[in-house]
Amino acid sequence: MKTAPTKSMPRFFPTLTEVVQLPEHSVGLPVNGAPTPAVPAISLADAALRTHPTAIEDEIAAQVLRDLAIVLPARVQAAAESVIQAHWTALAPTMNRALELVVRECVQEALSRQQSALKP
């Protein structure tokens, strides 16, 4: 079975919030009957430079990750505790009834064994 060769993925991907520059010769669709002005073209090299992070962007990303490492575990734990507490509150009455029934049955069985042992 052949596997596809792995290609290293770029560190950053363009997002939908990035502005895409149109080639110089293109003209946008008309708005209110008037065509939009042409947008200056950019070279592929310029576009590639815009997608690679700068040292400042790398430092900001590293700082955000450090901050997340400090804050995120506690926030996730608090959220999980909240959900567990809500489920336990809803489940507690049913659990109490079930435990009470089990304890009653165990006591009944123990009393029955004791009575059987005492009979000659």
Secondary structure, DSSP 8 states (H G I E B T S, - for coil): ----------S----TTS-----TT-----BTTB---------HHHHHHHHS--HHHHHHHHHHHHHHHHHHHHHHHHHHHHHHHHHHHHHHHHHHHHHHHHHHHHHHHHHHHHHHHH--
